Amino acid sequence: MQKYRNILFTISIIIFMISSCSKSDDIQASIDSYELKITELNEAHKKEISNLKQNYEYRIKNLNEQYANQLMQLQYELNKYKYKEVNMIKATIKTSLGDIELELDNEKAPETVVNFITIAESGYYANTIFHRVINGFMIQGGGLTADMGNKSSNTQPITNEANNGLPNDRGTIAMARTMEPHSATSQFFINHKDNSFLNHTGENMQGWGYAVFGKVTSGMEVVDAIADVATGSSGGHQDVPLEVINIESVTISQ
């Protein structure tokens, strides 16, 4: 009889242990399930936050660009009135090789001069470079940074005023542009010699020419020094000075 009791006791212990193991497995399965759900929820939350952040960063960037564009346009309109009765305006281009002083002809090239003043007064030209230099032709700058990246001026293209009668002679400053005549924004060049082929000959794609809006009054030796530097290729551009020629600032005075 005792033997049977021992067997029954052993069987009951085994059943209890099996039951306990089963319950433990169920508990662990529940724990694993909820931990997985928490992990999935956290990952989904992070992804949603990341997507929202990217979306808002894009929207903020667009808003900032719109603000900058509107601000520059308003400043341009303001400067048209501020400088309306001033025929000649002084400007100084401070470069890493010295200063170039200019006289801007607001009478002959009012839109071009006001555009240049507006961009200069915004501080845009600081840390742009002379990125294209051809000795015996011209030095060009005001649109790229030292890493050869394009810098947006947040301004609209201006009307080409090359029909104002001002020739592209040595020491004059003119607006650079694309093949489209009315595409100039911030980039300019200073003629290193007389370049009559850049002058206006007709109101068509081939004849519009390049708008002169001022001339160097002091610092032509700096222009000559810039024109004389060694050049090569960089960032997909030709005639790039091998040593960076920085534009530190462009200041305006009456």
Disulfide bonds with the S-S distance in Angstrom:
none
